[in-house]
């Protein structure tokens, strides 16, 4: 099944980056991702407060 075959999508006019948590609080997700990397290297996890 080829969903969207033949459709053309326009490029976005803008891309938003929210690095300070104004729009979305991404700190828990970033902390979880970093902790997965640290665990793979046998390093201690970070706390969200760090």
MODELLER restraints for C-alpha pairs under 7 A, 6 or more apart:
rsr = mdl.restraints
at = mdl.atoms
rsr.add(forms.Gaussian(group=physical.xy_distance, feature=features.Distance(at['CA:28:A'], at['CA:48:A']), mean=6.51, stdev=0.5))
rsr.add(forms.Gaussian(group=physical.xy_distance, feature=features.Distance(at['CA:31:A'], at['CA:48:A']), mean=6.14, stdev=0.5))
rsr.add(forms.Gaussian(group=physical.xy_distance, feature=features.Distance(at['CA:35:A'], at['CA:45:A']), mean=5.10, stdev=0.5))
rsr.add(forms.Gaussian(group=physical.xy_distance, feature=features.Distance(at['CA:35:A'], at['CA:46:A']), mean=6.37, stdev=0.5))
rsr.add(forms.Gaussian(group=physical.xy_distance, feature=features.Distance(at['CA:38:A'], at['CA:44:A']), mean=6.57, stdev=0.5))
rsr.add(forms.Gaussian(group=physical.xy_distance, feature=features.Distance(at['CA:38:A'], at['CA:45:A']), mean=6.31, stdev=0.5))
rsr.add(forms.Gaussian(group=physical.xy_distance, feature=features.Distance(at['CA:39:A'], at['CA:45:A']), mean=6.90, stdev=0.5))
